Amino acid sequence: MSYPDAPQPASPSTAAKLVAEVAGTFLLVFGLVGTATFSAVFPGGDSANPLGVGFLGVAIALGLTVTIGAYAFGPISGGHFNPAVTLGLAAAGRFEWREAIGYIVAQLVGAILGATAVFGLASGGPKGFLDAAVAGGFVSNGFGEHSPGGFGLASAIVIEVIITAVFLFVILGVTHARALAGFAPIAIGGTLTLLLLIAIPIDNASINPARSIATAIYGGGDWLAQVWVFIVFPIIGALIAGFSFRLLFDGTKKA
């Protein structure tokens, strides 16, 4: 089966870029939160033959959504789907600072729509399913008693800075003019899968402030009180990576 080639526009409009960011971020959050809500733990299995996908399945799901989204929407908007990525790319000189606000608003809209879609599906589940999902934080990020592994605030701060910086370094490296063309989404998705496997037990792995805000809205209460960590420190990690990559590897200094 073959498909006709799409027309080649001269340049995507600003509106098209923002819609692509909404769609890509929706896909990311819907894939991540949906997998964690419906498939991470599934009734009917036992310890020898569990039916749920667990941490590994959730990590793979996010890696796949980012890879698919980057191939589908990257040619239009660049495929950021994450305020930290947008700001990190701006710090590296790969994106205009003046466009960042529009992208971030679009990402927040997409993330909230994605979480809302999962919430709506969960509301049609068996009795008590939605209540249990919300009581568990609705896949929100957290530390202390809200950490999956009981890790504290310091661990959450450090892991978010590190994994977001590493993620940005990979994005900047595989999208560099000297990088092999066509494989960036695969490398980015694979990196994200690896980083989630490290960070999920610590704080449920943010890297993405839009995703964290969207799930905290439905988690409510203490999850909203802790969400500032998952806004501030991914952005710090992204800015560190962006400025340092520009200085070290692109041979330019910050203007």
N, C-alpha and C positions, 0 to 999 in steps of 0.2 A: 504494500500500500504506500502511495506517495501523497504528499500534501503540497499544495501550491505555495510558492514563496510569498512571504509577506512583503508589502511595499516597503521601500526604503525611504523613510522620512529624512529630511535634511537634518533636523535636530528635534528631539522631544521638547514639547512645550513645558513650561513650569507646572501647569495643571496636570499634565501626563506624568511628570516625575512624582508629584505629590500623591496622585492616585496609586502609582506603582509602589510607593512606600507604604501607603495604607494597606494595599493588598498583600505585600510581602510580609509586613509585620503581623497582619492578621494570620497569615499562614503559619508563621513562626510560633505565635502564641497558641493558636488553635491546635497545632501539632504537638507542642510540648505539654500544654496543660491538659489537652484531651488524652494523650497517652498516659500521663501521670494519674489522671482522675479515673479513667476507665480500664486501663490495662496494666498498670504497675503492679497492682495486687488484684487477683481475680478469684472469686469464690469457686470452690469445687476442686481445687488442687490439693496436694499434700506436700510434705517436706521433701519427699523423694521425687515428686513429679509436679512441681508448681506450674500453674497456668499463667500467672502474671509475668510480665516482662522485666520487672524490677528496675534497679538503677541503670543497668546496661541498656535495657530497652528504651528507657526515657532519654538517655544520652544519645543513643543512635537516632531516635526520633527527631531530636533537635538538630543533629547534624544533617539529617536528610532534608528537613524543612529548609534549612539555610542553603544547602546545595541546590535544591529545586528552585527556591525563591531567587537565588542569585542567577541561575540560568534563565529563569522566566522573566524576571523584572530587572535584573542587573543592566541589560542593554538600554533600559529606559531611564532609570534613576541612579544607577550605580550600585543598587542593592545594599543599602546601609541597614535598614530595618532595626536600628538601635541608636539612641541618642549618643551613647558613648562612642560608637563608631563614627558617627557624623562629626563629633567634636574632635576626635583623634585624627581623622582625615584632614580637617581644617587646620589643626596644629601642624600637620606634616606638609601643608601647602598643597594638598591634593583636592581641596574643596574650598569654595568661597565661604568665608565666615558669614556674609550677609544672607546666604541661603539656609543657614543652619536652623533658624527658628522655624521656618516653614516645614522643613524635614522633621524636626522634633515633634511639632504639633501633629503632623501626619502619622508619625510612628506611634504616638500616644493614642490617637484615634484607632488605628489598626489593632493595637494591643488590647485596648478596652473592648473593641468589637469581638476579638478572638476569645477573650475570657468570658464575655457575655454569651457567646454562642455555646461554649462548653457549659456554662451555668444553666442555660436554657435546656440543653440536652440532659444534664444531670437532674433537673427538676422533673423530668419524665421517668426517672428511674424508680426502682422499688422503694417501698416505704423506708424512710430513714437514710436513703443514699445521699441525697443532697445535704441533709443536716450533718451527716458524718464528714462530707467533703468540706463543708464550710468550717466545721469545728476543728478540722485538721489544718486549717489555714488556706485551703483552696490552692495548694501548690505555691504558697507564698514563701518568700525568703525570710529567714530568721536566725537568731543566735540565742544562746542560753537555753532556756527550756523550749524554745521554738526551733532549735537546731535539730536536724534529724539525728545527729550523733552526740548532741549535748555540748557542742563547742561554744566558746564564749565570744564576746564582742571583738577582742583583739584578733582572734583567728579569722572571724568574718571579714574584718577590715583588711588584713594581710592577704587573704586568699583572693578577695575581689580585686585588689590592686594588681596582684601578680597575674591572675588569669586574664584580666582584661588587657593588661599591657602585652602579654604574650600573644593574645588574640589579635591585637592591633599590629604588632610586629609581623605576624604571619600575613595578615591582609595586605599590609604595605609591601611586604617582600614579594608575594605572589602576584601582585598587580603592578609591579615595577615594570618599566619599559624594557628591562633586560630579562624579565622572567619569561618562561615558556608560555606561549599564548594558549588559552582555551581550557586550562586545567585549574585555574584559580578557585572556582567554586568547590571543586572536589577537595582541595587542600584546606580551604576554609572550613568546610563542613566536617572534615576529619579532625581538624584541630579542635573544633568546638566539642565534638564527641569526647575526645580525650580529656579536655579540661573539665567537662561535666562529671566524668567518672572520678576525678580528683575532688571536685568541690561539692557535689550533691550531699555527701554525708556531713559536710561542715556547715553549710548554710543554705542548702537547696540550690546553690549555683545561680547567681543572677547574671552578671556580665552585661545585662541589658536593663537600664532603669525603666524603660517603658513596660517591659514584661513584669518587672517587680511592682510597679504602681498598679497595673491592671489586675494582678492577682490579689494584691493587698486590699484593693477596693472590696472584693468579695470575701476575703478572709476577715476583714474588719478588725476592730479592737486593737489588741497588742501587735498584730501584724502591721497595721497602719502606723503604729507608734515606732516600729523598728525600720520602716521602709527607707528612712533617710540614709541609712548606711548603704543601701543598695542603689541609691541615686548618686551620692557623693563619691564613693570610693571607686566604682567602675569608671566614672568620669575622670577621676584623678589618674587611675591607671592608664586610661586611653590618652590623656594629655601627655603623660610622661613618655609613652611610646611614640606618640606623634612628633613631639618636639625633638626627642633624642634620635629617632630615625632620620629626621630631616637633617640634623646636624652631622650624624655619623656616616650616613650612607648616601644621602643626596648631595652632600657637599655644599649645602647652603646653610646660612644662619637665619634665625628667626628675625623677621623684619621689625 
